[in-house]
Amino acid sequence: MYDSFYDRLSNGFTGYDWWLIIVLSLVAALIMRKWPQWPAAAAIMFMIDAVAPFFYRWAIGVPPNFAFDFAFSRLDERGGVVVLLRLAIYFVLIGAIFFSKRRIGER
């Protein structure tokens, strides 16, 4: 059971996914001004993460209906655990970067 669970999680993220998560988290943390904005920042970056593959594939010439299928399958085919983990990673990264920004800014 655990082998398939960890395999599913490790296969759920590609290099493109990690790059997008890190960049969007950095942008969100730099835009944030106060801690109450944290959930909204994570939710907005998660939505951008969900639609970014659609616009990327559409921009390189893939028809919109196929681009939508690719983007949706990225979130759907790997199971709900990976989708929830994506949102949790956004929360953790944005919180850590914002905390670091506040700490460094106080000095």
Backbone bond lengths (Angstrom), bond angles and torsions (degrees), N, CA, C in turn:
res aa  C-N    CA-C-N  psi(-1)  N-CA   C-N-CA  omega(-1)  CA-C   N-CA-C  phi
1 M - - - 1.442 - - 1.520 111.45 -
2 Y 1.332 116.71 -46.59 1.462 119.68 -176.74 1.526 112.12 -69.26
3 D 1.334 116.30 -32.78 1.462 118.46 178.08 1.522 110.99 -61.52
4 S 1.302 117.24 -46.13 1.458 119.37 -179.04 1.526 111.44 -68.85
5 F 1.345 117.85 -34.61 1.463 121.17 178.63 1.527 110.34 -64.37
6 Y 1.315 118.01 -48.68 1.463 121.02 -179.94 1.518 112.07 -68.82
7 D 1.328 117.06 -35.27 1.468 120.02 175.10 1.516 110.99 -63.20
8 R 1.317 116.52 -41.30 1.471 120.44 179.77 1.530 110.29 -64.90
9 L 1.334 117.07 -40.75 1.462 119.41 178.51 1.522 111.86 -67.48
10 S 1.321 117.40 -43.22 1.463 119.25 -178.82 1.521 111.79 -69.09
11 N 1.327 117.76 -32.58 1.457 120.46 177.12 1.519 112.06 -79.55
12 G 1.316 117.22 -12.26 1.451 121.44 -177.83 1.519 114.10 -77.32
13 F 1.324 118.20 -11.32 1.459 121.33 -177.95 1.527 110.20 -127.37
14 T 1.317 115.64 125.97 1.462 120.91 175.78 1.523 108.68 -102.13
15 G 1.304 117.14 177.09 1.452 120.80 176.55 1.519 111.93 -61.37
16 Y 1.321 116.25 -38.54 1.465 120.88 176.80 1.525 110.22 -61.66
17 D 1.320 117.93 -42.03 1.465 121.57 179.87 1.522 111.02 -61.64
18 W 1.325 116.78 -46.74 1.474 119.69 -179.63 1.521 111.00 -64.72
19 W 1.325 117.45 -41.10 1.470 120.30 178.67 1.520 110.30 -60.81
20 L 1.325 116.73 -45.05 1.456 121.17 -179.70 1.530 111.41 -64.74
21 I 1.320 117.48 -42.10 1.462 121.40 178.87 1.517 111.00 -62.06
22 I 1.314 117.68 -45.39 1.466 120.97 -178.55 1.523 111.28 -66.51
23 V 1.313 117.98 -45.92 1.465 120.82 -178.49 1.528 111.34 -65.41
24 L 1.324 117.36 -46.30 1.459 119.82 -179.66 1.529 111.49 -65.65
25 S 1.327 117.53 -36.26 1.464 120.27 177.10 1.517 111.27 -65.80
26 L 1.313 116.71 -40.68 1.456 120.63 178.34 1.525 111.09 -63.64
27 V 1.316 116.92 -44.41 1.469 120.77 178.80 1.530 110.22 -62.66
28 A 1.322 117.53 -45.32 1.464 120.77 -179.03 1.522 111.56 -63.12
29 A 1.322 117.43 -42.43 1.463 120.31 -178.90 1.524 111.46 -68.02
30 L 1.314 117.01 -33.80 1.465 119.11 179.01 1.529 111.80 -74.16
31 I 1.325 117.87 -28.17 1.462 121.41 179.26 1.530 111.20 -79.24
32 M 1.329 117.19 -32.16 1.465 121.39 -176.95 1.524 111.55 -60.99
33 R 1.326 115.95 143.89 1.463 121.84 176.94 1.523 112.44 -113.72
34 K 1.354 117.00 -32.14 1.460 121.26 -177.21 1.528 109.51 -137.55
35 W 1.328 116.38 158.38 1.458 121.80 -178.86 1.524 114.29 -61.15
36 P 1.331 120.89 -34.66 1.480 118.67 179.94 1.537 113.82 -62.61
37 Q 1.302 118.04 -14.87 1.471 121.35 178.11 1.521 112.38 -82.20
38 W 1.304 117.66 -5.85 1.459 123.01 -174.73 1.531 113.04 -59.27
39 P 1.335 120.94 -51.64 1.478 119.05 179.55 1.527 113.35 -62.30
40 A 1.313 116.64 -38.77 1.473 119.10 179.34 1.524 110.53 -66.56
41 A 1.316 117.61 -40.45 1.468 120.77 178.80 1.522 110.82 -62.50
42 A 1.327 117.30 -43.44 1.465 120.41 179.32 1.527 110.92 -65.88
43 A 1.325 117.28 -40.90 1.467 119.96 -179.66 1.527 111.67 -66.56
44 I 1.322 117.09 -41.73 1.468 120.34 179.59 1.523 110.65 -65.54
45 M 1.327 117.44 -43.00 1.463 119.76 179.33 1.530 111.28 -67.41
46 F 1.319 117.40 -32.91 1.462 120.29 176.02 1.528 110.63 -66.55
47 M 1.334 116.89 -39.96 1.471 119.62 177.21 1.527 111.03 -65.67
48 I 1.321 117.09 -40.96 1.468 119.96 176.66 1.522 109.93 -62.78
49 D 1.323 116.47 -39.92 1.465 121.48 177.85 1.529 110.54 -63.01
50 A 1.312 117.32 -33.92 1.467 120.30 -179.10 1.520 112.33 -73.53
51 V 1.333 118.49 -34.76 1.465 120.39 -176.54 1.530 113.64 -97.15
52 A 1.324 118.20 -12.49 1.468 120.83 -178.50 1.535 113.32 -58.65
53 P 1.337 120.10 -43.00 1.470 118.94 178.96 1.528 113.28 -62.38
54 F 1.334 116.79 -33.25 1.465 119.91 177.64 1.526 110.39 -61.59
55 F 1.331 116.81 -51.30 1.461 119.98 -178.31 1.527 112.10 -68.23
56 Y 1.330 117.25 -32.70 1.472 120.11 177.05 1.525 110.58 -64.49
57 R 1.316 116.54 -49.72 1.468 119.31 -178.94 1.526 111.64 -67.22
58 W 1.316 117.14 -35.89 1.458 121.22 177.65 1.518 109.99 -65.57
59 A 1.321 117.92 -37.22 1.464 121.84 -179.63 1.526 112.26 -69.57
60 I 1.320 117.97 -28.81 1.468 119.34 -179.51 1.525 112.57 -91.25
61 G 1.348 116.73 6.33 1.451 119.39 171.60 1.513 116.48 107.23
62 V 1.308 118.59 3.26 1.464 120.59 176.43 1.529 107.67 -76.47
63 P 1.334 118.57 133.36 1.473 119.57 178.96 1.532 111.36 -56.98
64 P 1.335 117.05 148.21 1.471 120.42 -174.84 1.525 115.03 -56.38
65 N 1.331 117.72 -36.72 1.466 118.09 -178.31 1.529 111.28 -68.64
66 F 1.322 118.59 -37.84 1.464 120.90 176.02 1.520 110.99 -72.05
67 A 1.327 117.44 -37.73 1.459 120.91 178.40 1.524 110.45 -62.25
68 F 1.339 117.28 -40.61 1.458 120.40 177.72 1.524 110.71 -65.01
69 D 1.332 117.27 -42.36 1.467 120.31 178.22 1.526 111.21 -60.89
70 F 1.329 117.63 -42.55 1.461 120.79 178.17 1.525 111.38 -63.12
71 A 1.324 116.45 -45.94 1.467 120.51 -178.07 1.523 110.74 -64.93
72 F 1.311 117.62 -42.38 1.461 120.66 -178.86 1.517 111.30 -69.80
73 S 1.323 117.11 -39.22 1.469 119.65 -179.49 1.518 111.52 -66.67
74 R 1.322 117.05 -27.26 1.463 120.30 177.30 1.528 110.97 -60.59
75 L 1.311 116.97 -35.98 1.459 120.59 178.94 1.526 112.33 -88.78
76 D 1.315 117.45 -24.31 1.454 120.76 -171.57 1.525 113.78 -95.82
77 E 1.315 118.36 -40.48 1.463 120.54 -170.26 1.518 113.42 -70.04
78 R 1.313 118.39 -22.68 1.458 120.72 -175.92 1.516 112.76 -93.70
79 G 1.287 117.22 0.21 1.452 120.96 175.87 1.517 113.01 95.87
80 G 1.301 114.63 160.62 1.450 120.95 -177.70 1.515 113.79 -68.02
81 V 1.330 117.88 -24.59 1.462 120.73 -179.38 1.518 110.34 -62.69
82 V 1.317 117.13 -42.07 1.463 120.47 -178.89 1.530 110.50 -68.17
83 V 1.315 117.30 -36.99 1.462 120.42 178.55 1.523 110.28 -65.14
84 L 1.331 117.04 -44.71 1.464 119.86 177.18 1.519 111.59 -66.55
85 L 1.315 116.85 -36.57 1.459 120.24 177.97 1.518 110.84 -65.39
86 R 1.321 117.16 -36.13 1.468 121.20 175.80 1.527 110.91 -57.69
87 L 1.326 116.21 -47.70 1.460 120.85 179.91 1.530 110.49 -64.67
88 A 1.324 117.48 -39.98 1.466 120.63 177.81 1.524 111.17 -64.66
89 I 1.325 117.35 -38.58 1.467 120.48 178.11 1.521 110.00 -64.45
90 Y 1.334 117.18 -39.96 1.462 119.68 176.08 1.522 111.05 -60.70
91 F 1.324 117.35 -45.19 1.461 120.11 179.11 1.528 111.07 -59.81
92 V 1.310 117.24 -47.20 1.471 120.90 -176.98 1.524 110.95 -66.30
93 L 1.319 117.87 -48.12 1.467 120.18 -177.82 1.523 112.26 -65.02
94 I 1.319 117.41 -45.09 1.460 119.84 -179.66 1.519 109.88 -64.51
95 G 1.331 117.25 -41.84 1.465 120.30 177.51 1.516 112.52 -62.48
96 A 1.328 117.15 -43.86 1.463 120.46 -179.59 1.524 111.83 -66.23
97 I 1.318 117.27 -42.66 1.467 120.31 179.67 1.526 110.29 -67.38
98 F 1.336 117.23 -41.40 1.461 120.03 179.35 1.528 110.62 -66.44
99 F 1.324 117.21 -40.71 1.459 120.72 176.91 1.522 110.75 -61.04
100 S 1.322 116.50 -44.38 1.472 120.69 178.30 1.522 111.03 -63.75
101 K 1.314 116.82 -40.64 1.465 120.89 178.69 1.526 110.40 -62.07
102 R 1.311 117.22 -42.42 1.469 120.73 179.73 1.525 111.11 -67.61
103 R 1.334 116.86 -40.77 1.474 120.89 178.98 1.520 111.83 -63.64
104 I 1.332 115.60 -45.83 1.463 119.85 -179.07 1.523 110.03 -68.90
105 G 1.334 117.53 -34.68 1.455 121.91 179.89 1.517 113.14 -68.85
106 E 1.334 117.43 -24.91 1.462 120.69 -179.72 1.515 112.73 -75.84
107 R 1.300 117.42 -21.96 1.473 121.01 -177.11 1.482 112.86 -73.90
